[in-house]
Each structure stands twice: as C-alpha cells, then as structure tokens.
Amino acid sequence: MKSLDEQFNKLGEELKLTDKSKDQLKRKIMQNVHKSKKHNIKQYVWIAVAVCMLLMLTSPIYSPTMAKIAERILPISITPSFSDGQYNPDLTSQLAELAKKEGYTVNFVGITPSPYTIEISLILKDSTLKQAINDLEAKITNYLYENGYDQYELKFSEEIEVPYHTNNQEDDTYEKVCEIVKQVFTANGYAQEADYELAGVKRTWFSNIVLIDMPDHIQQSEQIIADIDKEIKSQKLNVKDIEVTTFNFEHRRQDNRWAYISSDIYDAMAGKSTYQLTGLSYKVRKGHSYVSIKTDFNQPPSEEIIKEIEKAVQDYLALPETKEVIQDDKYTVQFLLKNEEESFIKITN
C-alpha cells in the first residue's frame, strides 16, 4: 500500500484548485479536524492528512476527486422530530440550552431563511448586551462550526423584561371552555377528534365568543354545539355566543404530519453552504403531500451532492418512526433550482 505522502504527491500532479474550491475545501477539512476529540493514533493521521491538503491549497491545484472527498466529510443526518415517543430538540432548542448553561435567560431563539439567520434574544439583568455577546458568541459559533453550519448570520438582541399581567378570569374561561368541548366531543363518540384543539375564545369588550372548529365528517354537529352551549350556561361562564367553522379532519391531520417531516428534511441541510438551501414550502392536495425545498443553485449541483441528498432523504423516509408518521400518505419531495420551476431531485412514492 502506498504511503500518504506518495498518494498526495500523485494527487498533487493532477490538481488545479479554484478560489471557491479552496475556501470550501479548507472549511471542510478544518471542520473535520476540529470535531476530532479522541487522542489516538488515528487522530494524528487525520491531522497529518489535513495539513498536507492545506499545504496544497497554497498552490494552483484542483481535483474533482478531492472536491468530492471534501464534500463527504460531513454526511447529512436527518433526525426525526419524534422518536420513541420523545421530542428530539432542534437547533433552536440546542442553542437556547447552550445559552442557559452560561447563565443567561433566553427570550427566544429564532431562525429565518434566505439569508439563513439565527437570532438569539436574551433577557438581561446583571449584564449588558455587549458582555453577553462576548460570553456567548464564540461558544455558539464553535457549536455551529462543529455541527457543519458555515453559511449563516448570527444576531443577538436584548428583550426588556416586562411584568406579565394575566387576567385570571379570562384564562379560567378559556381553560373551562376547552375542557367542556373535549368532554362533549368524547361523550358523543369522537374521542380522537377531541384530542385536537377544537376550541378558542375571542375576547370582546363586554363578553367572550367561543370559536369551535367542527370536523366536517361529524353528523351530530348541531347536537354537539347544543350540548356545549348548555354546559357553558350551566357553569355561568362569561360567553355571549358560539361561532362554528368546519374543516376536513383528515386533511388537517395530514397537513400537521408533513409540517414535521418537511421541517426535518430542511433543517438537516439549511445553513450549510454545500446544499445552498433558501426556503421550504409544503402543501396537501387531494390526499397527496408535496414538499418543495428551495435552493440557490442556478444549475444542478454535482452528481455526488445529488446522490448524497437523495440517500439521506430516502434513509430518513424509511425510518420506522418516520413511516409511522407518514402512514399511507402519498408524497413528493423535490429540491428546486433557484428559478423554483425546475427540480434536480424528485422523490415520490
């Protein structure tokens, strides 16, 4: 077997590297070296490889093989939102936890696409925003770096803590209405529907209006509304009217399922320059779920990247926990070019 020096010398003879490829390769190599924590022989071998490759970056060299190797250093891993009945924390939850461990109170962590922007809003008591940034920026940047995020904007903001005054009577009315609605639906044989949030309360100057979302397949809807009204009056709640709107229950359930699935796929690649994601949309039409991942590619990316994305999505869709969510849904998942008219990946069942 040839030594590493011999392999890289041979590789160096055929290489010619563009500035863009230099930056991408350097970033991928350094991410891989930085992630390595184990102090063993393999670690030092990889560091040696990284040093050799970085040295080659200083000369005008390029290799499609080298670029493909670099792109595969951090493979895509799509994690289901739920597994084993537990919620898997997403990036916003992980960053919020990181800030909390540093002693800060987090108001919210939000992410917006195109440009991919992470905003961390803090409630500050004994420190300034400048001090908080000094304490947190390097740690959060390092965390993002270790997890492959290399195309993002990071913003910190301060939220002034305002005492939150609640109207206990209004909150009590809402909770009682929700409980009444759940009990009435269950008593009429619709326990599954009752598990969904079907009730709301609209405040008015002098009283409240109860809003009911009624699944359109329910035959006893008039009786259910009459029972709800009767129970509200028996408890003497401050309600003057009930407004009812109908919806397709199965459509909404499917829409809810694919909100999680589409987010799982998008979140695994967003903020990473290799994949150039700019947005996400999904819809359910006639029982078929459509997920569209928008990208900034004018032309399809390399075959290597396409295969990597396809494999990651297919592996994710084949997971038992994902299949449990999908049920019998028909679906199409596509990755779109920048013009949003052409797709370079389409996965359907």
Secondary structure, 3 states (H helix, E strand, C coil): CCCHHHHHHHHHHCCCCCHHHHHHHHHHHHHHHHHCCCCCHHHHHHHHHHHHHHHHCCCCCCCHHHHHHHHCCCCCCCCCCEECCEECCCHHHHHHHHHHHCCCEEEEEEEECCCCEEEEEEECCCCCHHHHHHHHHHHHHHHHHHCCCCCCEEEEEECCCCCCCCCHHHHHHHHHHHHHHHHHHHHCCCHHHHCCCCEEEEECCCCEEEEEEEECCCCCHHHHHHHHHHHHHHCCCCEEEEEEEEECHHHHHHHHHHHHHHHHHHHHHCCCCCCCEEEEEEEEECCEEEEEEEECCCCCCCHHHHHHHHHHHHHHHCCHHHHHHHCCCEEEEEEECCCCCCEEEEEEC
